[in-house]
């Protein structure tokens, strides 16, 4: 087993432990923040964003906690949403042009 496999195993173990702790302490903002950070490290950005937002809604004091990973996840997921939206717009514009071309050809 290489270093990265061991690292990911440790992250997964930490994720399970934090999830168990959250079951017993569902109002602990710090636990959500920590689990969000683990999700971020595992490249599970949607789950990380969800946990970071939950931590903030429970009163996470961002002046005392580092929130750089929250910002990175938010920017990443927002960027992805924008890219997907733009891709969808381009797709439908091209589809619309093809439909118009087909209609104009059928009228000739």
Order of alpha helices (4+ residues) and beta strands (2+ residues): alpha-alpha-alpha-alpha
